[in-house]
Amino acid sequence: MAPAWRELGDAYAADDAILIGEVDCTSELGKQNCRLRGVQAYPTLKFLQAGDSELQEYDESEHSFEALDAFTKENVGPACIAS
């Protein structure tokens, strides 16, 4: 899944409204962050929609770039869109 995740990050690198990132849960800082966020298994994908305060789980079974990109386009974006 790592190659698909990196491709997704590259695809949205220039997008100011969407940030794709990762946390290394084996590093000291990462361990603290993962405990705080409830990460218990790897890989765990979570997203935060603008305006929300709680992380949401990506619970789809498909982890290809195409599936991740489709999910991102449908579910992740700015809190509001000017009309």
C-alpha positions in Angstrom: 0.0 0.0 0.0 2.9 2.4 0.6 3.5 3.0 -3.2 -0.2 3.9 -3.6 -0.1 6.2 -0.6 3.0 8.0 -1.9 1.3 8.4 -5.3 -1.7 9.9 -3.7 0.5 12.3 -1.8 2.2 13.3 -5.1 -1.2 13.7 -6.8 -2.3 16.2 -4.1 1.0 17.9 -3.4 0.0 21.2 -5.1 -3.5 21.2 -3.6 -3.8 23.8 -0.8 -7.0 22.3 0.6 -5.8 18.6 1.0 -2.8 17.4 2.9 -1.8 13.7 2.6 0.6 12.7 5.3 1.9 9.7 7.3 3.1 9.0 10.8 5.8 6.4 11.7 4.3 4.6 14.7 7.6 3.0 15.5 9.4 6.3 16.3 9.1 7.8 19.8 7.0 10.8 18.7 5.0 8.6 16.3 4.3 6.1 19.1 2.8 8.9 21.2 0.7 10.2 18.3 -0.5 6.7 17.4 -1.5 5.9 21.0 -3.4 9.2 21.2 -5.2 8.6 17.9 -6.1 4.9 18.7 -3.9 3.3 16.0 -3.4 -0.3 17.0 -2.8 -2.1 13.6 -0.9 -1.2 10.5 -1.7 0.1 8.1 -4.3 2.4 9.6 -5.8 5.1 7.4 -7.6 8.0 9.0 -8.8 11.3 7.7 -9.8 14.6 9.1 -12.4 16.6 7.2 -12.0 20.4 7.5 -14.2 21.7 10.3 -14.2 18.4 12.2 -12.4 17.8 15.4 -12.3 14.0 15.3 -10.4 11.7 13.0 -12.5 9.4 10.9 -11.5 5.9 9.8 -10.9 4.9 6.2 -12.7 1.6 6.3 -12.6 0.6 2.7 -10.9 -2.7 1.8 -9.3 -1.4 -1.4 -5.9 0.3 -1.0 -5.0 1.0 -4.6 -4.1 4.5 -5.8 -7.4 4.6 -7.8 -9.5 3.6 -4.7 -7.7 6.1 -2.4 -8.0 8.9 -5.0 -11.7 8.2 -5.5 -12.3 8.2 -1.8 -10.4 11.5 -1.4 -12.3 13.2 -4.2 -15.6 12.1 -2.6 -14.9 12.6 1.1 -12.1 15.1 1.7 -12.1 18.7 0.9 -12.5 22.2 2.3 -15.1 22.9 5.0 -17.1 25.1 2.7 -17.0 26.0 -1.0 -17.8 29.5 -2.2 -20.6 29.7 -4.7 
